[in-house]
Amino acid sequence: MLEIWGRPYSSNVIPVIWTAAELGLNYKLKLAGGSFGQLDTAEFGKMNPNRMIPAIRDGDFCLWESHAIVRYLSHSYGEGSLCPKDVRQRAVADQWMEWCGTRAFTPVIQMFFGTVRTAPEQRDMKTVMAHVEEASRVLSILDAHLSTQHYVAGDSFTMGDIPLGAVAYRYFNVDVVRPSLPNVEAWYERLTHRPAYQAHVMRFFGTNPEEWQALEIACASEGD
C-alpha cells in the first residue's frame, strides 16, 4: 500500500494527499513532521535524507518533493486523466506546477504565516498586506491565462491544477481584503465542487496559532 508521510495540514503535503484521493488510491497516512516528529528516525532518513515532508513509499520505491510526488502519482496511476497523454498539454500542466512553486506559493504562504500562524498581537499587518498585494499581482497572471479555459492545462482538470489549487485555498481563506480576480475565483469555485478537494484541501485551519495547533493534533486519527 502507498504510504504518505507528512501532516494533513501541511501546505506541501496537501497536494500529495489530494492527488492520491483524486486517483482513488488506497494509502496510509504516516503522521510525521511538526509535533508528530519521526523526521529524525533512521527509517525516515532512508526515505528522505533532507528529513522534510512530504515523502512517499510506494512498494519498494521512495520519493520526496511535493511536486515530484504529484507527477509520479499522476503518471503512474492517472495517465489520460491527471496526467495528459498529449505531450504539449502535459508540458503546460508541468509549467504551471513549476510556476506555482517559483511565483505563487511564497507570497501566499507568507500571508498565511503572517496571520494564522502569528498571534494577533504580534502581527505586522503592513507586511501582511504587502504579501497580499504581491500574491494578487502574481495571481493576475493566472487570471489572464484562465480567461479562455476552465483549468490551467485546458478545459479538463489535470495535475497542473493541484499545487495551485492548494495555494488558492490558503489565498481565499486568510482573513484579509483581496483584489478581485474573477477568472481565478471562477476556477477556484469549480475546484470546490470536487469531493477530494472538499475532503483534503478545504480544511478550516483556524485563525491563530492556538487554533491551528489544536486542529493539527486533532487530525492524528487520520494516521496510524
Secondary structure as GFF3:
##gff-version 3
##sequence-region A 1 224
A	DSSP	beta_strand	2	6	.	.	.	ID=ss1
A	DSSP	alpha_helix	14	22	.	.	.	ID=ss2
A	DSSP	beta_strand	27	31	.	.	.	ID=ss3
A	DSSP	three_ten_helix	34	36	.	.	.	ID=ss4
A	DSSP	alpha_helix	42	47	.	.	.	ID=ss5
A	DSSP	beta_strand	55	58	.	.	.	ID=ss6
A	DSSP	beta_strand	61	64	.	.	.	ID=ss7
A	DSSP	alpha_helix	66	77	.	.	.	ID=ss8
A	DSSP	alpha_helix	87	99	.	.	.	ID=ss9
A	DSSP	pi_helix	100	104	.	.	.	ID=ss10
A	DSSP	alpha_helix	105	115	.	.	.	ID=ss11
A	DSSP	three_ten_helix	120	122	.	.	.	ID=ss12
A	DSSP	alpha_helix	125	145	.	.	.	ID=ss13
A	DSSP	three_ten_helix	146	148	.	.	.	ID=ss14
A	DSSP	alpha_helix	161	173	.	.	.	ID=ss15
A	DSSP	alpha_helix	182	191	.	.	.	ID=ss16
A	DSSP	alpha_helix	195	200	.	.	.	ID=ss17
A	DSSP	alpha_helix	209	218	.	.	.	ID=ss18
A	DSSP	three_ten_helix	219	222	.	.	.	ID=ss19
###
